[in-house]
Amino acid sequence: MSAITVERLSKRFGAVTAVDDLSFEVGEGTITGFLGPNGAGKTTTLRTLLGLISPTSGTATFAGRPYHKLSEPSREVGALLEASGFHPGRSGRDHLRVLATAGGIPASRTDEVLGLVGLTEAATRRVGGYSLGMRQRLGLAAALLGDPRVLVLDEPANGLDPEGVHWLRALLRHLAAEGRSVLVSSHVLAEMAQTVDHVVIIARGRLVAQSSLAELTARTGQRVRVRTPQVEALRGALAAWGATAEQAGPDELLVAGASTEAVGRAVADAGIVVYEMRLERSDLEAAFLELTTSEGVLS
Amino acid sequence: MTRLFRAELLKLSTTRTARGLLAAALAITALLAVATLILAGRDGNAQLGSAGNLHNVIGGSGLASVLALVLGILGMAGEFRHGTVTGTFLTTPDRGRVVVTKLAAHALAGLGIALATVLAGLAVTLPWLAVKGVHVDLLNLEVGRALAGTLLAGALYGTAGVAIGALFRNQVAAVVVTLAWTQFVENGVLASVFPKVARWFPMGAAAAITNPGWPLLSMWAGALLFTGYALLLATVGTRFVVRRDIA
């Protein structure tokens, strides 16, 4: 059974549809990147999953149970949400003590997680004096407090410096290696590209792609660059094959949606002269942009 | 004591808000007690050491109540202001239980503030009277009623504050509207222009708890009515909080 299942989830705020018939799953023991540009509906989806927002329709469950039906939620699911706040006058340790007390978690655990996120020295300082990165670490500490099997993290890299992002990646890999399932959102794919196993990509509240990371790069990142003196003839030949080509130079076309084999056959059939042809794997970031800006050829 | 209740008390004890309000309450109560003792017996004020005099010293100002009210508002609306409500509801998804527990925790906090002010008032008064050679009898009905009324009012005001905090999205608006209503609309205008009507309103009912007598209701009628108002606010406020999207 999947750790997290989102099924036909929709949420409307007045006239605005923030999440639109969204379905995806997070497999047990995997890190799934939840990606999309700002405003795509990631935070709304995660808050609905965690029972903070009630969906207009559809369901979101943890191993079949909605969040409010979990018997010990903070021991089963750890969450870090954007804009989830801290009282500026309360110390980091006290913030965790409050959550631990309410969640029935032993007080000794607060010092453990503070150590885990590197906040031991700042633990007794009031949160009002914390940097953005320190708040983010405190939020992570809160998520880890109940030693949960499932983690839901909304933009955890926000506010972290490059060293912090590196640390975060290592932490996530470590957590997944222990068999935990992680759903982590980001609007910057590169942040997560080296960490996640699977990706769920949304734009304007809708699912754009859901696949393993490897599949995604293979499916979207592949283009064939062709240098030919007969640009227009090649473009016509490719159109017949259902591939699209864009002009990349005076005698160059960049072909999407076709393999080198397919392009080779199209060239042979039409008897076109070709000077050069090579496969280009665009980087993941380009694939991400392509998917989220142009409603997605691959949805 | 449930873990949720302990968590709510921990929230109160781990910021400076409650301590600051308590310190202010103690300081002002002591000052008011001194003023009450100096002015005793003059201009129609109760005689030094009389039951009425002790009543004024113990809780006549109603200060503890107002501070318990403010603490309650800050305790609930502050969760929304600072966004701590997210962590609170993630830990305890049963929102109704969270609000009810907070109502109870702030009843206790209000009672604590009231008790502290009573003790502060007595700490100033008893040595003062001893120096003046005035014998006092603390074990009489009026002093007992003043004590009970002050403690009860503190608890009820603390609860009402949480209820109001649940009704408003904005902490500042909650405090401003509440103080404007209680101090200006009710105590200022209504109480002086329509005293017979005013006694049925929340502040009129609450005033009867600490200062019963014409034109107010009796102490217990006031307590009952104010409890009703607090419960009404709490019910509506809880429904608001339970249904709201925490975005």
Interface residues (C-beta under 8 A of the other chain):
Chain A: F13 T43 T44 R47 L50 G51 L52 I53 S54 Y67 H68 L70 P73 S74 A79 L81 A83 S84 G85 F86 H87 P88 G89 R90 S91 D94 H95 R97 V98 L99 T101 A102 G103 G104 A142
Chain B: R3 L4 R6 A7 L10 K11 T14 T15 R16 T17 G78 H82 G83 T84 T86 G87 T88 F89 L90 T91 T92 P93 D94 R243 D245 I246 A247
